[in-house]
Every structure is written in structure tokens, then in C-alpha cells.
Amino acid sequence: MLEFWQAALSQPLAQNAVLAALLVSVACGVVGSYVVVRRITYIAAGVAHCVLGGMGAARYLQTVYGWTAFHPIYGAMIAALGAAAIIGWVSLYSKEREDSAISAMWSMGMAAGVLFIYITPGYTGDLMGYLFGNILLVTRHHLYFLLGLDVIILLLAVRWYDEFQAVCFDEEFARTRNINAGFFYILLLGLTALTVVALSMIVGIVLVIALLTLPAALSGRFAGSLMQMMAWASGLCALFCFAGLTLSYKPDLPAGPTIILIAGAAYFSAAVFSLIRHKLQHQGAKKKSARPNR
């Protein structure tokens, strides 16, 4: 079971996987907490599925027009930020139903990605790999992207911690305090979009929402503040990634789905434990109230 950690001592790919897990956990913990508290998981899912369209377009431009410097990650960033901006604008200013706009962006992004993959000549299997990710294939280029993303997220989260907290917990209160709720909401969607791109390299587009939300939702059960929730969520995300890498390496299983299964099992185990504890406390309170007063 420790084969992965033995490989991490000597193999660069395994070392990159460990670093990627640590770096992505920071972004996941901070932004995931905002997503869970603000209840915008469905929006994050819509943005995630638009990523494939950007990646497909980037690979098409690389192959057909020779834009070799235009890496699929850049296409993913443009698509994710564009989708976040459109969904945010619809949510704030348009009379259209938000869920309808999200569904349209979701389906159009995936459809565009499939079409670009189909019309791109040559090998495009690596693009399909982004659907399920592969943390063991993370490169130094990806690590620099993750490090830059962490720096941006932490700087913004520290600089505007109170504003983000107000917008996530009580938007009306934020407006009464002269906080530009619309601006910070769009900014939050932008950070979510970038985090989705980062997580898609680890667990893929299909499973990205699970890793974005499960650690934060689990940490919310015992954290006393938003800051504690972020810290716990980052630690849990790293723990789930390390556990998934450890369990999947020897039997040669996909790391991304293994990570998500571990995270899901931890979340539902905590939910069941909480339910059992609540029932036991309720039964204990009933027995205590039923005792005759002496």
C-alpha cells in the first residue's frame, strides 16, 4: 500500500502528483468553502462543463493553425471565465431564469468540446483524458499554474475576506454596508472558474464538483467560522488526494475516481454518524425528561 510513497522518493511524476495535491487543496479549500456557503454548486458545475469547449478549441487552433503556444489550459481558462461572466450577468441583471442559462452554457460547452475534438485531425485522446483527469500526469507547467492560482486566491481572500463573507452569508446585509455585492459575486465566480480549471487536471471535468464541494461541506459540520472551514477543507482535500493516490497506485486504478469515492465515503460516514448521535441525544433527553421529580 505504500508503493506510491516509495515511488515519490525517486520518480518525478509521483513527486509532481504530491505537489499538485498540496497546491490544489489550497484553492479547493478556500473557494470550495465559498461555493458551499453561497450555494452556487450548480453554477460551478455549469462552468466546469464549459471547460471542455475551451480545451477543444485550443487544441484545434494548435493543430490546424499552428498556434503551438496556445495550450489547452489557456483555452480552458478563457472558456471558464467567459462562462462565469455570462452566468453571473444573467443572475444579476437578466430576466432570464438562472437555471435555464446554466443548463444552456453547460450543454453548449460540452457540445462545442466534442465537436472540436471530432474535427481536429490527429490524436486527441489527451483531451478526453481531461474528462476524468490524471494527477499522475501533472507537469511542471501545471504546477506553476496551480501555484500562481493559489497566490491569487489567497491574496484576494485575505484582502476582501469580510466582503466575500458578507456576500456569501447575507447579500442584503452586504448592500446595506455599501458593499458592491454584484462585483464581489462576479469575482467569486471568476475564482471558482479558475479553481475548476485547476481541479480538472486532478480529477477531471466530470468529477471536479465533488472535490470542490465535499471537503468544504464536510468541514462545515465542525468548523466554527468561515476561516476554520477553509483550513479544514484544505486539509481534508489533501488527505483525500493522498489516500486516493496511495490506494490506486499499486492496483493501477484511476486516481481521480478513487479520490472522489474516498471523499464521498467520508462525507456520508460523517452524515450517518451525525444522525446517529442526534438520535441518541434525543433519546437521552426524552428519558431524562420522563424521570419523576423527587
Secondary structure, 3 states (H helix, E strand, C coil): CCHHHHHHCCCHHHHHHHHHHHHHHHHHHHHHHHHHHHCCHHHHHHHHHHHHHHHHHHHHHHHHHCCCCCCHHHHHHHHHHHHHHHHHHHHHHCCCCHHHHHHHHHHHHHHHHHHHHHHCCCCCHHHHHCCCCCHHHCCHHHHHHHHHHHHHHHHHHHHCHHHHHHHHHCHHHHHHCCCCHHHHHHHHHHHHHHHHHHHHHHHCCCCHHHHHHHHHHHHCCCCCCHHHHHHHHHHHHHHHHHHHHHHHHCCCCCHHHHHHHHHHHHHHHHHHHHHHHHHHHHHHHHHHHHCCCC
